[in-house]
């Protein structure tokens, strides 16, 4: 399976922008997962999708807190994918990546 480095298309920052990840190589995800996430980001509606992506998380805490939480959840999802864990959900992974891309592109 080919993997693509998540590019930095216009308006989007790299998926992981935490201090630990800034010096590291860009995260690699399967190309199909990346395409699905980009398509989902265009359809993203914060009120609905953020609640589904991060249940119980207070979205009123500010964009940096939302992005940090989504990064944390996406990294956990990626770890489950790489481990071939039975609880891994492609649907959830696409939802998290879509939300992360859309939140990063949103004006602050």
DSSP file (Angstrom, degrees, kcal/mol; ACC not computed):
  #  RESIDUE AA STRUCTURE BP1 BP2  ACC     N-H-->O    O-->H-N    N-H-->O    O-->H-N    TCO  KAPPA ALPHA  PHI   PSI    X-CA   Y-CA   Z-CA
    1    1 A X              0   0    0      0, 0.0     2,-0.2     0, 0.0    29,-0.0   0.000 360.0 360.0 360.0 130.2    0.0    0.0    0.0
    2    2 A X        -     0   0    0     28,-0.0    29,-1.2     1,-0.0     2,-0.4  -0.547 360.0-155.5 -78.6 142.9    1.4    3.4   -1.0
    3    3 A X  E     -A   30   0A   0     27,-0.2     2,-0.4    -2,-0.2    27,-0.2  -0.930   2.5-152.7-118.6 144.4    1.6    6.0    1.7
    4    4 A X  E     -A   29   0A   0     25,-2.7    25,-2.0    -2,-0.4     2,-0.4  -0.913  19.1-121.7-116.5 142.2    1.6    9.7    1.1
    5    5 A X  E     -A   28   0A   0     -2,-0.4     2,-0.4    23,-0.2    23,-0.2  -0.688  43.2-105.9 -75.7 131.8    3.2   12.4    3.2
    6    6 A X        -     0   0    0     21,-1.6     9,-0.1    -2,-0.4    -1,-0.1  -0.452  43.1-142.7 -63.6 116.5    0.4   14.8    4.1
    7    7 A X        -     0   0    0     -2,-0.4     2,-0.5     1,-0.1     8,-0.1  -0.115  12.8-117.3 -75.2 176.0    1.0   17.8    2.0
    8    8 A X        -     0   0    0      6,-0.1     3,-0.1     7,-0.0     6,-0.1  -0.643  39.8-174.6-113.1  71.3    0.5   21.4    2.9
    9    9 A X    >   -     0   0    0     -2,-0.5     3,-2.7     1,-0.2    -3,-0.0  -0.203  45.6 -67.5 -65.2 162.4   -2.2   22.5    0.4
   10   10 A X  T 3  S+     0   0    0      1,-0.3    -1,-0.2     3,-0.0     3,-0.1  -0.223 125.0  13.1 -51.4 127.1   -3.2   26.1    0.3
   11   11 A X  T 3  S+     0   0    0      1,-0.2     2,-0.4    -3,-0.1    -1,-0.3   0.298 109.5  97.3  89.7  -9.9   -5.0   27.0    3.5
   12   12 A X    <   -     0   0    0     -3,-2.7    -1,-0.2    93,-0.1     2,-0.2  -0.901  56.7-153.6-115.3 143.0   -4.0   23.9    5.4
   13   13 A X        -     0   0    0     -2,-0.4    -4,-0.1     1,-0.2    91,-0.1  -0.613  46.7 -73.5 -98.2 167.3   -1.1   23.4    7.8
   14   14 A X        -     0   0    0     -2,-0.2    -1,-0.2     1,-0.1    -6,-0.1  -0.263  47.3-113.8 -57.4 152.7    0.5   20.0    8.4
   15   15 A X  S    S+     0   0    0      1,-0.2     2,-0.6    -8,-0.1    -1,-0.1   0.892 105.3  46.6 -58.9 -42.7   -1.7   17.6   10.4
   16   16 A X        +     0   0    0      1,-0.1    -1,-0.2     5,-0.1    -2,-0.1  -0.897  56.7 156.7-107.4 116.4    0.7   17.6   13.3
   17   17 A X        +     0   0    0     -2,-0.6    -1,-0.1    -4,-0.1     2,-0.1   0.068  28.9 130.0-124.0  23.2    2.0   20.9   14.5
   18   18 A X  S >> S-     0   0    0      1,-0.1     4,-1.5    50,-0.0     3,-0.8  -0.434  72.8-109.5 -73.3 154.8    2.8   20.1   18.0
   19   19 A X  H 3> S+     0   0    0      1,-0.3     4,-0.7     2,-0.2     3,-0.2   0.866 119.3  53.2 -54.6 -38.2    6.3   21.2   19.1
   20   20 A X  H 34 S+     0   0    0      1,-0.2     4,-0.3     2,-0.2    -1,-0.3   0.843 112.9  44.0 -65.8 -32.3    7.5   17.6   19.3
   21   21 A X  H <4 S+     0   0    0     -3,-0.8     3,-0.4     1,-0.2    -1,-0.2   0.667  94.6  77.4 -88.1 -17.1    6.3   17.0   15.7
   22   22 A X  H  < S+     0   0    0     -4,-1.5    -1,-0.2     1,-0.3    -2,-0.2   0.865 101.0  40.1 -65.1 -35.2    7.7   20.1   14.2
   23   23 A X  S  < S+     0   0    0     -4,-0.7    -1,-0.3    -3,-0.2    -2,-0.2   0.644 107.3  82.5 -84.4 -14.6   11.2   18.9   14.0
   24   24 A X  S    S-     0   0    0     -3,-0.4     3,-0.1    -4,-0.3     2,-0.1  -0.328  94.8 -83.3 -86.1 168.4   10.1   15.4   13.0
   25   25 A X        -     0   0    0      1,-0.1    -1,-0.2    -2,-0.1     3,-0.1  -0.373  58.4 -89.9 -66.2 149.4    9.3   14.1    9.6
   26   26 A X        -     0   0    0      1,-0.1    -1,-0.1    -3,-0.1   -19,-0.0  -0.312  53.4 -96.1 -60.9 144.6    5.7   14.8    8.4
   27   27 A X        -     0   0    0    -11,-0.1   -21,-1.6    -3,-0.1     2,-0.5  -0.291  35.7-136.0 -64.8 147.9    3.3   12.0    9.3
   28   28 A X  E     +A    5   0A   0    -23,-0.2     2,-0.3    -3,-0.1   -23,-0.2  -0.901  27.5 169.1-110.0 134.1    2.5    9.4    6.7
   29   29 A X  E     -A    4   0A   0    -25,-2.0   -25,-2.7    -2,-0.5     5,-0.0  -0.948  45.3 -84.0-135.1 155.0   -1.0    8.2    6.0
   30   30 A X  E  >  -A    3   0A   0     -2,-0.3     4,-2.1   -27,-0.2     3,-0.3  -0.331  39.3-122.5 -59.5 143.5   -2.3    6.0    3.2
   31   31 A X  H  > S+     0   0    0    -29,-1.2     4,-2.5     1,-0.2     5,-0.2   0.866 111.0  53.3 -56.9 -40.7   -3.2    8.1    0.2
   32   32 A X  H  > S+     0   0    0      2,-0.2     4,-2.4     1,-0.2    -1,-0.2   0.888 107.6  51.1 -65.1 -38.8   -6.8    7.0    0.1
   33   33 A X  H  > S+     0   0    0     -3,-0.3     4,-2.2     2,-0.2    -1,-0.2   0.912 110.5  49.7 -62.9 -42.5   -7.2    8.0    3.8
   34   34 A X  H  X S+     0   0    0     -4,-2.1     4,-2.3     2,-0.2    -2,-0.2   0.913 110.7  49.2 -63.0 -44.2   -5.8   11.4    2.9
   35   35 A X  H  X S+     0   0    0     -4,-2.5     4,-2.2     1,-0.2    -2,-0.2   0.918 111.6  48.9 -62.7 -43.5   -8.1   11.9   -0.1
   36   36 A X  H  X S+     0   0    0     -4,-2.4     4,-2.4     1,-0.2    -1,-0.2   0.897 110.8  51.0 -63.4 -39.9  -11.2   10.9    2.0
   37   37 A X  H  X S+     0   0    0     -4,-2.2     4,-2.3     2,-0.2    -1,-0.2   0.900 109.0  50.4 -65.8 -40.8  -10.1   13.4    4.7
   38   38 A X  H  X S+     0   0    0     -4,-2.3     4,-1.2     2,-0.2    -1,-0.2   0.913 111.8  47.9 -63.6 -41.3   -9.7   16.2    2.3
   39   39 A X  H  X S+     0   0    0     -4,-2.2     4,-0.8     1,-0.2     3,-0.3   0.914 112.8  49.1 -64.1 -41.8  -13.2   15.5    0.8
   40   40 A X  H >X S+     0   0    0     -4,-2.4     3,-0.6     1,-0.2     4,-0.5   0.848 103.9  59.7 -65.6 -34.7  -14.6   15.4    4.3
   41   41 A X  H >< S+     0   0    0     -4,-2.3     3,-0.7     1,-0.2    -1,-0.2   0.843 100.8  55.4 -63.8 -33.0  -13.0   18.7    5.3
   42   42 A X  H 3< S+     0   0    0     -4,-1.2    -1,-0.2    -3,-0.3    -2,-0.2   0.779 112.9  42.0 -69.9 -24.9  -14.8   20.4    2.5
   43   43 A X  H << S+     0   0    0     -4,-0.8    -1,-0.2    -3,-0.6    -2,-0.2   0.398  87.2 135.1 -98.7   1.1  -18.1   19.2    3.9
   44   44 A X    <<  -     0   0    0     -3,-0.7     2,-0.5    -4,-0.5    -3,-0.1  -0.248  32.8-173.1 -61.9 130.8  -17.2   19.8    7.6
   45   45 A X    >>  -     0   0    0      1,-0.1     4,-2.9    -2,-0.0     3,-0.6  -0.973  15.9-149.5-124.2 113.2  -19.8   21.5    9.8
   46   46 A X  H 3>>S+     0   0    0     -2,-0.5     4,-1.8     1,-0.2     5,-0.5   0.862  90.7  53.9 -53.9 -47.7  -18.3   22.3   13.2
   47   47 A X  H 345S+     0   0    0      1,-0.2     4,-0.4     2,-0.2    -1,-0.2   0.889 121.9  28.7 -57.5 -42.0  -21.4   22.0   15.3
   48   48 A X  H <>5S+     0   0    0     -3,-0.6     4,-1.3     2,-0.1    -2,-0.2   0.936 124.3  41.6 -85.2 -52.2  -22.2   18.5   14.1
   49   49 A X  H  X5S+     0   0    0     -4,-2.9     4,-2.6     1,-0.2     5,-0.2   0.824 109.9  54.6 -75.6 -32.9  -18.9   17.0   13.2
   50   50 A X  H  X5S+     0   0    0     -4,-1.8     4,-2.7    -5,-0.5    -1,-0.2   0.899 107.2  52.8 -67.0 -38.1  -16.8   18.2   16.1
   51   51 A X  H  4<S+     0   0    0     -5,-0.5    -1,-0.2    -4,-0.4    -2,-0.2   0.882 113.6  43.8 -62.0 -38.1  -19.3   16.7   18.5
   52   52 A X  H  < S+     0   0    0     -4,-1.3     3,-0.5     1,-0.2    -2,-0.2   0.863 115.5  47.7 -74.4 -36.6  -18.9   13.4   16.7
   53   53 A X  H  < S+     0   0    0     -4,-2.6     2,-0.3     1,-0.3    -2,-0.2   0.890 128.8  20.2 -72.9 -39.9  -15.2   13.5   16.4
   54   54 A X  S >< S-     0   0    0     -4,-2.7     3,-2.0    -5,-0.2    -1,-0.3  -0.660  82.4-158.6-131.6  76.1  -14.5   14.5   20.1
   55   55 A X  T 3  S+     0   0    0     -3,-0.5     3,-0.1    -2,-0.3    -3,-0.1  -0.289  78.3  12.4 -59.4 135.8  -17.6   13.5   22.1
   56   56 A X  T 3  S+     0   0    0      1,-0.3     2,-0.4    -5,-0.1    -1,-0.3   0.395  93.3 131.5  81.2  -3.6  -17.8   15.4   25.4
   57   57 A X    <   -     0   0    0     -3,-2.0     2,-0.9    -7,-0.2    -1,-0.3  -0.680  61.0-125.4 -85.2 134.8  -15.1   17.9   24.4
   58   58 A X    >   -     0   0    0     -2,-0.4     3,-1.3     1,-0.2    -1,-0.1  -0.700  19.1-166.4 -82.3 107.7  -16.1   21.5   25.0
   59   59 A X  G >  S+     0   0    0     -2,-0.9     3,-0.9     1,-0.3    -1,-0.2   0.632  79.1  75.4 -69.9 -13.8  -15.6   23.3   21.6
   60   60 A X  G 3   +     0   0    0      1,-0.2    -1,-0.3     6,-0.0     3,-0.1   0.440  69.2  90.0 -77.9   1.4  -15.8   26.7   23.3
   61   61 A X  G <  S-     0   0    0     -3,-1.3     4,-0.2     1,-0.2    -1,-0.2   0.510 102.5 -93.0 -79.2  -3.2  -12.3   26.3   24.7
   62   62 A X    <>  -     0   0    0     -3,-0.9     4,-1.9     1,-0.1    -1,-0.2  -0.134  35.9 -80.3 108.4 156.2  -10.7   27.9   21.7
   63   63 A X  H  > S+     0   0    0      1,-0.2     4,-2.6     2,-0.2     5,-0.2   0.836 123.3  55.3 -63.9 -35.6   -9.2   26.7   18.4
   64   64 A X  H  > S+     0   0    0      1,-0.2     4,-2.3     2,-0.2    -1,-0.2   0.907 109.7  46.8 -65.7 -40.2   -5.8   25.7   19.8
   65   65 A X  H  > S+     0   0    0     -4,-0.2     4,-2.2     2,-0.2    -1,-0.2   0.890 112.8  49.9 -66.8 -39.4   -7.4   23.4   22.4
   66   66 A X  H  X S+     0   0    0     -4,-1.9     4,-2.5     2,-0.2    -2,-0.2   0.933 112.4  46.7 -64.5 -46.2   -9.7   21.9   19.7
   67   67 A X  H  X S+     0   0    0     -4,-2.6     4,-2.5     1,-0.2    -2,-0.2   0.905 111.6  51.3 -64.4 -41.5   -6.8   21.3   17.4
   68   68 A X  H  X S+     0   0    0     -4,-2.3     4,-2.2     2,-0.2    -1,-0.2   0.909 111.6  47.5 -62.0 -41.9   -4.7   19.8   20.2
   69   69 A X  H  X S+     0   0    0     -4,-2.2     4,-2.5     2,-0.2    -2,-0.2   0.918 112.3  48.8 -66.1 -43.3   -7.5   17.4   21.1
   70   70 A X  H  X S+     0   0    0     -4,-2.5     4,-2.6     2,-0.2    -2,-0.2   0.891 110.4  51.6 -64.3 -39.0   -8.1   16.4   17.5
   71   71 A X  H  X S+     0   0    0     -4,-2.5     4,-2.5     2,-0.2    -1,-0.2   0.924 110.4  49.1 -60.9 -44.3   -4.3   15.7   17.0
   72   72 A X  H  X S+     0   0    0     -4,-2.2     4,-1.8     1,-0.2    -2,-0.2   0.930 113.7  45.3 -61.5 -46.8   -4.3   13.6   20.2
   73   73 A X  H  X S+     0   0    0     -4,-2.5     4,-2.1     1,-0.2    -1,-0.2   0.883 113.0  50.5 -65.7 -38.6   -7.3   11.6   19.0
   74   74 A X  H  X S+     0   0    0     -4,-2.6     4,-2.7     2,-0.2    -2,-0.2   0.896 108.3  52.2 -67.9 -39.1   -6.0   11.2   15.5
   75   75 A X  H  X S+     0   0    0     -4,-2.5     4,-2.1     2,-0.2    -1,-0.2   0.897 110.4  48.5 -63.3 -39.7   -2.6    9.9   16.7
   76   76 A X  H  X S+     0   0    0     -4,-1.8     4,-1.9     2,-0.2    -1,-0.2   0.899 111.8  49.5 -65.4 -40.1   -4.3    7.3   18.9
   77   77 A X  H  X S+     0   0    0     -4,-2.1     4,-2.2     1,-0.2    -2,-0.2   0.906 110.1  50.8 -65.1 -41.8   -6.4    6.3   15.9
   78   78 A X  H  X S+     0   0    0     -4,-2.7     4,-2.7     1,-0.2    -2,-0.2   0.881 107.6  53.5 -63.4 -38.9   -3.3    6.0   13.7
   79   79 A X  H  X S+     0   0    0     -4,-2.1     4,-1.7     1,-0.2    -1,-0.2   0.901 109.3  48.6 -63.0 -40.5   -1.6    3.9   16.3
   80   80 A X  H  <>S+     0   0    0     -4,-1.9     5,-2.4     2,-0.2     4,-0.4   0.892 111.0  51.1 -65.4 -38.9   -4.6    1.5   16.3
   81   81 A X  H ><5S+     0   0    0     -4,-2.2     3,-1.3     1,-0.2    -2,-0.2   0.943 111.2  46.7 -63.1 -47.4   -4.5    1.4   12.5
   82   82 A X  H 3<5S+     0   0    0     -4,-2.7    -1,-0.2     1,-0.3    -2,-0.2   0.816 112.4  50.7 -65.5 -30.0   -0.8    0.5   12.4
   83   83 A X  T 3<5S-     0   0    0     -4,-1.7    -1,-0.3    -5,-0.2    -2,-0.2   0.467 107.3-127.0 -84.7  -1.9   -1.3   -2.1   15.1
   84   84 A X  T < 5 -     0   0    0     -3,-1.3    -3,-0.2    -4,-0.4    -2,-0.1   0.870  42.8-177.8  55.7  38.9   -4.2   -3.7   13.1
   85   85 A X    > < -     0   0    0     -5,-2.4     3,-1.6    -6,-0.1    -1,-0.2  -0.415  33.2-130.5 -69.3 141.1   -6.3   -3.4   16.2
   86   86 A X  T 3  S+     0   0    0      1,-0.3    -1,-0.1    -3,-0.1    -2,-0.0   0.758 105.9  59.3 -65.0 -23.6   -9.9   -4.8   15.9
   87   87 A X  T 3  S+     0   0    0     -7,-0.1    -1,-0.3     2,-0.1     2,-0.1   0.465  77.5 119.9 -85.6   0.5  -11.3   -1.6   17.3
   88   88 A X    <   -     0   0    0     -3,-1.6     2,-0.5    -8,-0.2     3,-0.1  -0.444  47.1-162.6 -66.2 135.8   -9.8    0.6   14.6
   89   89 A X     >  -     0   0    0      1,-0.1     4,-2.2    -2,-0.1     5,-0.1  -0.973  17.8-163.5-124.9 117.6  -12.5    2.4   12.5
   90   90 A X  H  > S+     0   0    0     -2,-0.5     4,-2.7     1,-0.2     5,-0.3   0.908  95.5  56.5 -61.7 -41.4  -11.7    3.9    9.1
   91   91 A X  H  > S+     0   0    0      1,-0.2     4,-2.2     2,-0.2    -1,-0.2   0.920 109.0  45.0 -57.0 -46.1  -14.8    6.0    9.4
   92   92 A X  H  > S+     0   0    0      2,-0.2     4,-2.6     1,-0.2    -1,-0.2   0.892 111.5  53.1 -66.6 -39.5  -13.6    7.5   12.7
   93   93 A X  H  X S+     0   0    0     -4,-2.2     4,-2.6     2,-0.2     5,-0.2   0.921 110.4  46.7 -63.4 -43.9  -10.1    8.1   11.3
   94   94 A X  H  X S+     0   0    0     -4,-2.7     4,-2.8     1,-0.2     5,-0.2   0.913 111.7  52.4 -63.6 -41.9  -11.5   10.0    8.3
   95   95 A X  H  X S+     0   0    0     -4,-2.2     4,-2.5    -5,-0.3    -2,-0.2   0.922 111.3  46.4 -59.5 -45.3  -13.8   12.0   10.6
   96   96 A X  H  X S+     0   0    0     -4,-2.6     4,-2.5     2,-0.2    -2,-0.2   0.925 114.6  45.8 -65.4 -45.5  -10.8   13.0   12.8
   97   97 A X  H  X S+     0   0    0     -4,-2.6     4,-2.7     2,-0.2     5,-0.2   0.908 113.4  50.2 -64.8 -40.6   -8.5   13.9    9.9
   98   98 A X  H  X S+     0   0    0     -4,-2.8     4,-2.6    -5,-0.2     5,-0.2   0.934 112.4  46.6 -61.6 -46.4  -11.3   15.9    8.2
   99   99 A X  H  X S+     0   0    0     -4,-2.5     4,-2.7    -5,-0.2     5,-0.2   0.906 112.5  50.8 -62.8 -41.5  -12.1   17.8   11.4
  100  100 A X  H  X S+     0   0    0     -4,-2.5     4,-2.0     2,-0.2    -2,-0.2   0.924 112.2  45.7 -63.8 -45.1   -8.4   18.5   12.0
  101  101 A X  H  X S+     0   0    0     -4,-2.7     4,-1.7     2,-0.2    -2,-0.2   0.921 115.3  46.8 -63.5 -44.1   -7.9   19.8    8.5
  102  102 A X  H  X S+     0   0    0     -4,-2.6     4,-1.3    -5,-0.2    -2,-0.2   0.901 111.7  50.3 -67.0 -40.7  -11.0   22.0    8.6
  103  103 A X  H  < S+     0   0    0     -4,-2.7    -1,-0.2     1,-0.2    -2,-0.2   0.887 110.7  50.0 -65.3 -38.2  -10.2   23.4   12.0
  104  104 A X  H  < S+     0   0    0     -4,-2.0    -1,-0.2     1,-0.2    -2,-0.2   0.851 112.1  47.9 -67.5 -33.9   -6.7   24.3   10.9
  105  105 A X  H  < S+     0   0    0     -4,-1.7    -1,-0.2    -5,-0.2    -2,-0.2   0.692  91.1 100.8 -80.1 -19.2   -8.1   26.0    7.8
  106  106 A X  S  < S-     0   0    0     -4,-1.3     2,-0.1    -3,-0.2    -3,-0.0  -0.367  85.8-102.7 -68.1 142.8  -10.7   28.0    9.8
  107  107 A X              0   0    0      1,-0.1    -1,-0.1    -2,-0.1    -2,-0.1  -0.403 360.0 360.0 -64.4 142.5   -9.9   31.6   10.5
  108  108 A X              0   0    0     -4,-0.1   -45,-0.2    -2,-0.1    -1,-0.1   0.469 360.0 360.0 -71.8 360.0   -8.8   32.1   14.2
